[in-house]
Amino acid sequence: MSKRSHCAKRFTQSYLASNKGTFFNTNMVRRMHQNITISAIVPAYNVEEYIVEAVESLLQQSDRFHEIILIDDGSTDNTPSLLDKYATEPGVIVLHIKNAGQGNARNLGLKQASGEYVYFFDADDILDHQFVTSIQQLVNTSPSVEIIYFSGESFLSPGCTSEFRPTYARKINQQFESGIEATGAMLRSDVYFAQPCLYVSKTALWRKNNLSFLSMVHEDEELILRLSCCAKISLCVDRVFFKRRIRSGSIMTGPKSQLHATGYLETLKSSASYCSQHWQLIAPIRRELIRRFYNILDNYLTLCKKVSVQPQYKILCGLVLKLGRPPSLRQMYELTVTPASHQKFSRIKRRICGQPKKP
């Protein structure tokens, strides 16, 4: 490690430890400010109720984004006209395309982006107004950082009664010398969130590694492994910048279909292929990646049962062979035993062991 990199790492870690989510005062930020440019990419599809609040959270930053690329993904409601009202704003680019999915829209935005860093934002969510200032500050403390992971929180949209309230706390404040180290740390802490709204990355990282989103459901889950492991200096901060809206009819809360199951299967294919092709590279985190593979496999089988789709067992067997690691007895149990059977086995175990019944 160079002396400069070592000093930057010590400075960043000291800063993270001493601030614990707070940031330097405004004067210090401005003294350190070096015009780090960040491009925001915002795909939008039929979000007329939320798009204005989302875009305003990007425009009302304490320091401006280098550019905000708004992409209407073939909306059929009033979203296109609402986006067009921002076309005259400095630094705002509005594009209209045929509906081809969120991944395709993000890829288009990535091709258009001219900022040094790129941030993917969803068109129905809200961003903290200190986001740009804070990311600029963090990059200035560690100029070589290629990806910054941060925390988020969810909130219910008015009128939504969903019990689905995911949390996105990173729980880590640390700089890592490689993406492999960062990936392993997040996997071990169960904070390896795939959503692109929860990290900002160098545009060059995407281009030099020829990275892009696939046109499918769960495209972010498929991509995150390829992205995180190829990065070098990586930084995790447990600071909430992103606020995810939980609303009826969204991708997260809407009904699931065979497309969702197919997305999980494609993610499994990608994960197994990546591990097979980069067997030596992933050696330090092989166990964590294998556990992730089987967690996704569990999600796939559960969803297939829910939407009445026949699992592709032949393909799955091939992927397990490619992975080079058959499931453990515990994983086999988790993958094959239904919740009802698990409860039955638990009752039998309690009777045998003389344990009291659970309340």
N, C-alpha and C positions, 0 to 999 in steps of 0.2 A: 504494500500500500504506500502511495506517495505521502510525503509530509503534509502536503496541502489537503489530501483526502482525509488523512488521519485527523488533522485539526478540524476539518469540517464536520467529521463524524462526532468528535468529542464535543464540539460546540452545539451541534444539533441535539445530541443526547442530553447534554447539560440543560439546554433550553427546554426540552420536553419534560425532563424531570422536575425542573424548578417551576415551570408554568402550569403543568397539569391541566391543560385545556384553556388557559388564558394566554393572551398574546401581548407583544410589546406595545408600548403606547404609540399613538399616532405619529409623533415626531420621529421616533426611532424607526418606525416602518418606512416613513418617507425618506429618511437618510439612507436606508438600505435599498430603497427601490431602484431597480435597474431595468424597468420597462420589460419585465418578462411578459411575453404575449401568450394569451390563452384564447383558444377558439371554442365557443360553445356550439354544440350540434343538437338540434331539437327536432326529432321527427314528430309529426302531429297527425292524428287520424280521428276525426269526429270527436273533438274535445272542445266544442264551442262554449261549454259552461265553465271551463277551467283554464283555457289557453291564455286569456288576458292576465290573470293573476300569476300564472307561471312565467310568462314573458316579462312582466313587470318586475318580478323578483330578480331577473337577470339584468334588467336595465337599471335598477336602483341599487347597484353595487357601489360601495365606497370608492373603489377603483374600477374602471370600466373593463369589460372584456375587450380583447383585441377585435373580435368579431362575433356575431351571433348569427348562426346559420339556421333559419327556420325552414323546415321541409314539410310541405303539405303532401301527405302520402295518399292522394286521391280521396280526400274527405268528401262526404256527401251532405254534410250539414253546413253550418255557417262558418266553419273553421277557415276556409280559404280567404274569405273577405276580411275576417278579423286579422289574419296574418298580413294581408296586403296593407293594412293601416300602418304597419311598422316598417314598411319598405323604405320610407324616407328617413328613418332614424339613422344617424351616423353609425357605421359599422354593422348594420343589420342587413342580411341577405335573405331574401324570401324566394324559395323555389317551389314549384308545383310539379308533381310527377304522378304517374298512374300508380294505383295502389299495388304495392309489391311487398309489403311487410316492413316491420321496423328495422330488421337487419339491413335490408337493401337501402333504406333511407339513411341509416347511419353510415354505410359505406360511401354513399354519394357525398354526404357531408364531409367525410374524412378526405375524400379526393379534393374537395373545394377548400379545405382548411389551410390557412397560411400562418397560423399561430405556432409558436414553438411547442406549446402544450395543447392538448385537446381534451375537452370534457363533454361527455354525452349526458344529456338531460332529458327527462321525460316531460311531456307537454301538459301534464295535469298535476305536477308537483310544485314545491316551493324551495328556493335556495336561500340560505342565509346571506344577508347583505354584505357580510365581511368575507365572503368566500374568496373573491379575487385577491383582495389585499392579503389575506392569510396565506394563500397558496404562493403568492409572490414572495412573501416573507420566508416561507419554508424553503423555497427554491434558492433564495439568496443565502440561506444558512448552509445549504448543501447543493452547489451548482450542478453537480453531476447526477443528481437524483433523476431517475427515469420514470418512476411511478410513485404516486402518493395515495395511500389508502386512508379513508377517514370514516367516521361514524355517521349514522342517520337514524331517524326515528319516524314512526308512522303516526298518522292522525286520521280520524274518521271524518269524511266529508259530510256536511249537513244532510240529514235524512238517511244516511247509511247506517244500518244496524248490524253490520257484519261483525262476527266475533274474531275474525282474522286480523290480528294486530302484531305483525312481525316486528322484531327488534333488530337493530343493525349496529350494536355497540362493538367496536373493534377490540376494546379492552387492552390494547397494546400501544405503547408510546416508545417506539424504537426505530433506529435506522439499521438497515441490513446491507451487507456488502454484496449480496446477490439476490436475485428473485427467487432462487431455490430456497435460500434461508428464510426469506419472508413468507413464501408459500408454506413451508413446513411449520413455521411458527403460527400462522393463521389457522392451518388445519388442526394443529394440536390444541389450539384454544377454541376451536369450533366457531371461528369468525371469518371464514373464507367465503365472503359474500361475492356472488358473481355479478350483481347488478352494476352496470357501467356508471350509474349515477353516484357510486360510492368510491370512485377513484378518478384521479386525473393523471394523464400520462403524456410522455413526450411524443409528439407527432412522428419524429424520426424513428421511434421504437416500432411503430406500426409499419412504417414504410420499409425500413431496412430488413424487417422480418416477414414482409409480405403478408401481414395479418389483416383479416377482414371478418365480418360476421357472415355466417351462413344464413340462407333464406329458409328459416324454419322456426318453430316454436322452441323455446329454451336455447335460443342462439347465444345468449350471454353465458349460460352454464357451459356450453361447448367451448366458447372462446377463452374463458378466464385462465384455464390451465396453460394454453399456448402463450398467452400474454404474460402472465405472472412469472413463468419459469424462464422466459428469454430475457427478462429485464436484468439490469445490473444493480446499481444502487437503488434500493427501495425503502420507502418510509411509511410507517404506520402511525397515525395519530388518533387518539380517542377523543376527537372533537366532532360534535354534531354540526354538519354543514347542510345536510340534505334532509328534507321533510317529505316523506312519501304519503300521498293521499290514498286512503282506502275508500273506494267508491263502488257502487253497484255497477256491474257490467264491464268492469275492467278485465285485463288479461289475467290478473291474479284472482279476482273473485268470481269471474264469469264461469259458465259451465265448461267442463273439460270434455275433450273429444279424442278421436284417434290421432289427430295432429299432435296433441300433447304427448301421447305415448310414443309416437314416431320421433318427436324431438328428443325424448329421453334415450331412445335407442340410438339415434345418431350421436348423441353425447357420449354414450358408452363406447361406440365404435371409435370415436375420436380419442377418447381417453386411453383405450387399450392400445391404439396405434401409436399414440405419443409415447406411452411408457415403453412399448416395445422398441421404438426407434431411438429413444434416448435413455436406454437402460443404465448406462454408466453415469450420465448427467444427473439422473433423478435418484441415484443410489442413496444419498443421505435422507431422502424423504419417501423412499419407496413404500414403506409400510403405511404412511399416511395417505399416499395416493391410491393404494390398493383398497384401503378402508373407504375412501371417497367413492371409488368405483362401485363397491358393493352397496354403499348407501344409495347411489343413483339407481343401481339395479333393483334395489328394494322399492324405490319410488316407481320405477317402470312397471314392475309386476303388480304393485298395488293399484296403479292407475289402469292397467289392462283389465284387471278384475272389475274395477269400477265402471268402465265404459264398455265392458263386454267385448274386448278385443283379445284374440288369441295371441299370447306372447310368442315371439320368434325364438323358440328354444334352440333351434339348430344354429342360428346366428350367435346366440348367447354362449353356447358351448364353444364355438370358434373363438369368441372374444376372450373367454376364460383361458383357453389354451394359449392365445397370443399374449395374454397378461402374464402367463407363467406362474400363476398363483391360484390354486383352487380355493373355494371358500372354506373357512374354518367350520368346525362343528357348530359353533355359536351362530355364525353367519348363515349356515344352512338352515338352522332352526328358525332364525328370523325371516328368512326368505320363503320358507315353505309352510310354517305354522300360522294359521289364521288367528286373529285376535280372540275369537271365541274359544278356539282350542287352547290358546295360551292361558286364558282365564281358568279353563277346566283343569289344565295341568298344574296351575298355581294352587288351586284348591286342593288337589290331590297331594301336592308337595306339603302344604301346610298341615294336612291331616296326618301324613306320615311323620313329619318332623315335630308335630305337636305345637305348631305356631298358632298364635291367636289370629282370628279373622281380621282382615283389613276393614276399617270402617266404611 
